[in-house]
Amino acid sequence: MKLAIFSKIGNDVSVPDLCALLAQHGYHGVEWRLHEEGHVRPSRIIEDARKADAAAREHNLESICLSGYLKTFDVDVMESQLATAAAIGCPNVRIWPPAYRGTVPYPQLFDTPRRELDCIAAMARRHGVRAVFEIHYGNIAPSVGLMSRLLQDHDPREVGVIYDPDNFTKEGQESWQMGLELIWPYLAYVQFKNSAWVPGPDPNSPVAAQRWSRVNADLEEGLVDWTVFFRVLHRLGYDGYLSNEDGRPVPLSQKLVEDHEIVTRLWQGAAKSAESTAKPELVGSARG
């Protein structure tokens, strides 16, 4: 197991200072947020990505993903992002399926990215970089079942997934083990954070009549039981990245220290618990 962070949680810290903090607190990698307000700006993607990766390498950190917000139909921009990732030795570029709004029939909405993935997979193969979807609520593939349908027949060396258990607690949750077994060959890495439902509307949501809203929570107090999830990862033999996306409004250093301690403790405890459980035989292997 290796620890990384999604750089959005340290967005107010410069790239050199962020890398120094990560090294100081025992982290191993970075998902670089690819956004005009992030550490790697799409308008200056080559320059920013090279500087970010150089700072990471200086502190023995790995750039594990250029985490952008492209939809599948942005194929021209996708080419430049894949080429940039290849240039700095970053193995993954994040993309997004179309959002589901209920205004276009689902079969039609689903069919378009299926066709576009042929082009994206060919580009990924050409650059030796993988295009990865984060399984996320609000789009056409918020569950492992739907994501596996989207990716079926594609080579997991070219397309893959980011698995964030917290996302499933809002939409798309399945059995942790069943979902991971289904998506296993496509698994790039796992993100961690936690949240909770509280009564009352979300002040940041346009939906005024909500009875419940989601808030960020401590790792051990939210909806995801990380002890249970880590046991599943151990049973399946996962040894890739766990990437911190903790959105709590606390100082970055506090998150890095607290979350490192919690994840390490729970991971080690889950390892002991999983030792006595038979491991399923999986087709293919996770490629984190």
C-alpha positions, 0 to 999 in steps of 0.5 A: 500500500502506498499513500497519495493525495489529490492535489485539490485538497492542498490547492492553496499550497504551492507545488514545491511546498506541497511536495515537501509536506507530502514527503515530510508526512510519509506520502508517496504520490500525487494526483495532480488536479488539472484545472485552471485553478489547480496546480496544473492548468490546462492552458499551460499544461506542458509547463505546469506538468513538467514543473509539478512532476520535477518537484515531485521527483525531487521529493521521491514522489510519483505523479500518479494521474493528471486528474482533469474534468474532460468529457469523453467527447473532448477528444482533441484536448484528450490527445494533448493530456495523454501526450503530456502524461506520457512526457512526464511518465505519469500513468493515468489521465482522468476523464468523465462520462456524460452527466445524467440529467434526465433530458436525453434518453439513457440508451442514447446518452450511454451509446455515445461515449461507448463509441468515443471510447474506441478513439480514446483507447487508441490514443491511450495505446499510442501514448502508453498512458491509461484514460481512467474514469472516476466512478462518481454519482451524477453521471451515466455510470455511477455504479461498478455495474454500469461502469463495467458495461461502459468499459467492456471489450476495452483493454484495461491497459488503455482504460481504467477506473478510480474507485472511491467508496465514499462516492457510492454512499450517495449513488450506486453502492454495491457489495464492496467485494462484488464490485471490486471483483467485477472491475478488478482488471481496470482498477487504477487506484483507490481514493479515500475520504468520508462523509455523512448524511445530516438533516436539512438542505445543503446550502450549496445545492440548487435543490431547495426542498432537500430533507438531507444533505451530505457533509465531510466527515472524519475517516472513522466517523462517516458512512464508509467503514474503512476497516471493512473495505480494507479487509476486502482489498487485502483479500483481493491482494491490492497493493496499489495507491490509496489517495487522500481526497479528504475535504474537511475544512481543516489545515492540510498538515492536520489532514495529512498527519491524521489521515496517514495515522488512521489509514495505516492503522486500519490497513494494518489491522485489516491485513491481520483480519484478512489473513485467515480468509481465503482469497478469491481467484480473480481474472486479471490483476489490478494495475494500480 
